[in-house]
Amino acid sequence: MVVPSPTSSKITSNKTRAMGIPTIDLSMERSQLSQTVVKACEEYGFFRVVNHNVPKEVIARLEEEGAEFFSKPSHEKRRAGPASPFGYGFTNIGPNGDIGDLEYLLLHANPLSIAQISKTIANDSTKFSTVVKEYVEVVKEVTCEILDLVVEGLGVADKSGLSRLIRDFDSDSVLRMNHYPPLKVKWKGNKNSIGFGAHSDPQMLTIMRSNDVGGLQIYTREGLWLPVPPDPTNFFVMVGDVLQVMTNGKFMSVRHRALTNTSEARMSMIYFAAPPLDWWIAPLPEMVSPPENESVYKAFTWAQYKEATYSLRLGDSRLDLFRAQIDTHLLSSSQSQFQC
């Protein structure tokens, strides 16, 4: 089904605001690059990445596999579901009544998990698994490079502290492939129909790529929905809730949504970078300097935050549940983990 979007917030045009989206060129000089990344995270929580060194062939192979799967008859696709949470899903977004006009594949980024679930997704499961693993590996490297730039720009002592969480074998990172079918003829008069409702991503960092079809919008601090022109050869990066907490609110996770306002199908490939489930999350030591700059958040594990995410609606503010004076014992535990 197609859900009409709310009209309370204005929508800007591509022409008037698209130039405001920051672009990060990863071939820039290192010291300048780290400060540019931090500025983009502070001001937008969102930016485009170019010169990322991800081979076009790797992107094309995953898009081809996704297109092949989503073109199958419904009864065949449903053999890979229901997504609980991993596998094939459609219409329902999460367990709490949120719906959208899309279908999707949700895969854990662990290589063993990819190999196992591929058996239910593709006729040639070995090929599908290989293509997904290849994509995950190269996008993970881009993610880790960006996280290293973040800690460098923030002056964090442990220069690989964030990326190490993503490289960890027990990282809870996931890959999601969303397919938004063409807008039905009867809805073409409605230019603002929701394919995926407004939300922020709970993880640390999101790396998204889509085909050459628009629909993504981000919510600006001015209270406007900003359309993001598609760029199939590059990536868009979004700050997630976990990174907002670890920077003590210096970075803000970006609210975004996807519209199905086109006669063409849109497919996006999204890598959500997350720490291990048992990792304690709290502001980094360099982001807290009592009494002037005390912690805005109490410590929690990624597993606890995931549980809170699943208990709420898509657009609810999850971080409000974790705003409090932090327990000093848990903070010490979290900081010692980060330094190990």
C-alpha positions in Angstrom: 0.0 0.0 0.0 1.0 3.7 -0.3 0.8 5.9 2.7 0.3 9.7 2.1 3.1 11.7 3.7 2.4 14.3 6.4 2.2 17.8 5.2 3.3 19.6 8.4 6.9 20.1 7.2 7.8 21.8 4.0 9.5 20.0 1.1 12.3 21.9 -0.7 13.1 21.3 -4.3 16.3 19.7 -5.6 17.3 22.9 -7.3 17.0 25.2 -4.2 18.7 23.0 -1.6 20.6 20.1 -3.2 23.8 22.1 -3.3 23.7 22.3 0.5 24.5 18.5 0.9 28.2 18.2 1.9 30.4 16.1 -0.3 33.5 14.4 1.2 36.3 13.6 -1.2 38.3 10.7 0.4 41.3 11.6 -1.8 41.7 15.0 0.1 44.7 15.7 2.3 44.2 13.8 5.6 44.2 16.5 8.2 41.8 18.6 6.1 39.7 15.6 5.4 39.1 14.7 9.1 38.0 18.2 9.9 35.6 18.2 6.9 34.0 14.9 8.0 33.5 16.2 11.6 31.9 19.4 10.3 29.5 17.5 8.0 28.6 15.2 10.9 28.0 18.2 13.2 26.0 20.3 10.8 24.0 17.7 8.8 24.6 14.2 10.2 24.7 13.3 6.5 27.1 13.6 3.6 28.0 12.2 0.2 31.3 10.3 -0.3 33.2 10.4 -3.6 36.6 8.8 -4.6 35.9 5.9 -2.2 37.8 3.3 -4.3 34.9 0.8 -4.3 35.0 -0.9 -7.7 32.0 -0.3 -9.8 31.8 -4.0 -10.6 31.3 -4.9 -7.0 28.3 -2.5 -6.8 26.9 -3.7 -10.1 27.1 -7.3 -9.1 25.1 -6.8 -5.9 22.5 -4.6 -7.7 22.1 -7.4 -10.3 21.6 -10.0 -7.6 19.0 -7.8 -5.9 17.1 -7.1 -9.1 17.0 -10.7 -9.9 15.6 -11.6 -6.5 13.0 -8.9 -6.4 11.8 -9.8 -9.9 10.8 -13.2 -8.8 7.1 -14.2 -8.2 5.8 -13.4 -4.8 5.5 -17.0 -3.7 9.2 -17.6 -4.5 10.4 -14.5 -2.6 8.4 -15.5 0.5 10.4 -18.7 0.8 13.2 -16.4 2.1 10.9 -14.9 4.8 9.4 -13.9 7.0 12.1 -11.5 8.2 12.4 -12.3 11.9 14.5 -10.2 11.7 16.6 -11.6 8.8 15.3 -12.7 5.4 12.7 -11.3 3.1 10.0 -8.9 4.2 7.4 -6.6 2.6 5.0 -3.8 3.7 5.6 -4.3 7.4 8.5 -2.4 8.9 9.3 -3.9 12.2 6.9 -5.5 14.7 4.8 -2.5 15.8 2.5 -1.6 13.0 4.7 0.6 10.8 4.1 0.0 7.1 5.5 1.2 3.8 5.4 0.6 0.1 8.4 -1.6 -0.2 9.9 -5.1 0.0 13.3 -5.9 1.3 16.1 -8.3 2.2 17.7 -8.0 5.6 21.0 -9.8 6.1 23.5 -10.0 9.0 26.9 -8.9 7.8 28.7 -11.9 9.4 30.1 -14.1 6.6 28.7 -17.3 8.1 25.3 -15.8 8.4 25.3 -14.6 4.8 26.3 -18.1 3.6 23.5 -19.7 5.5 20.6 -17.4 4.6 21.7 -17.3 0.9 20.4 -20.8 0.6 16.8 -19.5 1.0 17.3 -16.5 -1.3 19.0 -17.5 -4.5 19.0 -20.4 -6.9 22.8 -20.1 -7.0 23.3 -19.5 -3.3 27.1 -19.7 -3.6 27.2 -16.9 -6.2 24.7 -14.7 -4.2 26.7 -15.3 -1.0 30.0 -14.4 -2.7 28.6 -11.2 -4.2 27.1 -10.1 -0.8 30.3 -10.8 1.1 32.4 -9.0 -1.4 30.2 -5.9 -1.2 30.0 -6.0 2.6 33.8 -6.2 2.9 34.5 -3.2 0.7 31.8 -1.0 2.2 33.0 -2.0 5.7 36.4 -0.6 4.7 34.8 2.7 3.7 32.9 2.8 6.9 36.0 2.1 9.0 38.0 4.8 7.1 35.3 7.4 7.9 35.2 6.3 11.6 39.0 6.7 11.8 38.6 10.2 10.3 35.9 11.0 12.9 38.1 10.1 15.9 41.1 11.9 14.4 39.0 15.0 13.8 37.6 14.9 17.3 41.0 14.4 18.9 40.2 11.0 20.4 43.3 9.2 21.7 42.4 5.7 20.5 42.6 6.3 16.7 41.0 3.0 15.7 38.6 2.6 18.6 35.4 3.0 16.6 36.5 1.1 13.5 37.7 -1.7 15.7 34.1 -2.3 16.8 33.0 -2.7 13.2 35.9 -5.0 12.3 35.2 -7.2 15.3 34.0 -10.7 14.3 31.0 -10.2 16.6 30.0 -6.9 15.1 26.2 -6.7 14.8 26.4 -4.8 11.4 23.7 -5.7 8.8 23.0 -5.2 5.1 19.6 -4.2 3.9 18.4 -4.1 0.3 15.2 -2.1 -0.2 13.1 -2.3 -3.3 10.4 0.4 -3.9 8.1 -0.6 -6.7 6.9 2.0 -9.2 4.1 4.2 -7.8 0.8 2.9 -8.9 -1.1 4.9 -11.6 -3.9 5.8 -9.3 -1.5 7.5 -6.9 0.5 9.5 -9.4 -1.2 12.7 -8.4 0.2 12.4 -4.9 3.8 13.5 -5.1 4.6 12.8 -1.4 3.7 9.1 -0.8 5.7 7.3 1.8 7.7 4.3 0.9 9.6 4.2 4.2 8.6 6.5 7.1 10.7 9.2 8.9 13.2 7.8 11.3 16.8 7.9 12.4 19.0 4.8 12.2 19.9 3.3 15.6 23.4 2.0 14.6 26.7 3.9 14.6 26.9 4.8 10.9 24.9 4.1 7.8 26.4 3.8 4.3 23.8 3.9 1.6 23.8 3.6 -2.2 20.9 3.5 -4.6 20.2 3.2 -8.2 19.6 6.3 -10.4 16.1 6.9 -9.0 15.3 9.6 -6.4 13.2 9.3 -3.3 15.5 9.8 -0.3 14.9 12.9 1.8 16.7 14.2 5.0 15.2 16.4 7.6 17.1 19.6 8.2 17.6 21.7 11.3 15.4 24.3 9.6 12.5 21.9 9.7 12.6 21.1 6.0 12.6 17.9 4.1 15.5 18.1 1.7 15.4 15.8 -1.4 18.7 14.0 -2.1 19.5 13.6 -5.8 20.4 10.0 -6.5 24.1 9.2 -7.3 24.5 5.5 -8.2 28.3 5.6 -8.3 28.8 7.1 -4.8 27.7 6.6 -1.3 25.6 8.6 1.2 26.6 8.5 4.9 24.3 9.0 7.8 25.2 9.5 11.5 23.3 7.0 13.6 22.0 7.1 17.2 25.0 5.3 18.7 27.5 7.8 17.2 25.3 10.6 18.6 25.7 9.1 22.1 29.4 8.5 21.7 30.0 12.1 20.8 27.7 13.2 23.6 25.4 14.9 21.2 28.1 16.8 19.2 26.9 14.8 16.2 23.2 14.3 15.7 21.6 11.3 14.0 19.8 12.4 10.9 16.1 11.8 10.4 15.3 10.6 6.9 12.6 9.0 4.8 12.0 7.5 1.3 9.2 8.6 -1.0 7.7 6.5 -3.8 6.9 9.4 -6.1 8.2 8.0 -9.3 7.2 5.7 -12.2 10.5 3.8 -11.8 11.5 1.3 -9.3 14.1 2.3 -6.7 16.5 -0.1 -5.1 18.9 0.9 -2.3 21.7 -1.1 -0.6 22.3 0.0 3.0 25.1 -1.1 5.3 24.4 -0.4 9.0 27.6 -0.4 11.0 27.0 -1.6 14.6 29.1 -2.8 17.6 28.9 -6.2 19.2 25.7 -6.8 21.1 27.4 -6.8 24.5 29.4 -3.6 23.9 28.7 -0.8 26.5 27.9 2.5 24.7 28.5 5.8 26.4 30.1 9.2 25.4 33.8 8.9 24.6 36.1 10.3 27.4 37.2 13.2 25.2 33.6 14.2 24.7 32.9 14.6 28.5 34.5 17.2 30.8 32.5 17.6 34.0 31.1 19.8 35.4 30.8 22.0 32.3 30.2 19.2 29.8 28.7 16.2 31.7 27.4 13.2 29.9 24.0 13.6 28.4 23.4 9.9 28.2 23.5 6.9 30.6 25.5 3.8 29.5 23.7 1.0 27.8 24.7 -2.0 25.7 23.9 -2.3 22.0 21.6 -5.2 22.8 19.6 -3.0 25.2 19.3 -0.3 22.6 18.2 -2.8 20.0 15.5 -4.1 22.3 14.3 -0.5 22.9 14.2 0.1 19.1 12.1 -3.0 18.5 9.7 -2.0 21.3 8.9 1.4 19.7 7.4 2.7 16.5 9.6 3.6 13.7 9.5 7.4 14.2 9.7 7.4 18.0 12.6 9.0 19.7 14.5 6.1 21.2 17.4 8.1 22.7 15.0 9.9 25.1 14.9 6.7 27.1 18.6 6.9 27.7 19.0 10.5 28.7 20.1 10.7 32.3 23.1 11.2 34.6 25.3 8.3 33.7 26.2 5.7 36.3 29.9 6.2 36.9 30.7 2.5 37.3 29.2 1.7 33.9 31.0 4.7 32.3 34.3 3.4 33.7 33.6 0.0 32.3 32.7 1.5 28.9 35.8 3.6 28.8 38.1 0.8 29.7 36.6 -1.3 26.9 37.3 1.5 24.4 40.9 1.7 25.4 41.6 -2.1 25.2 
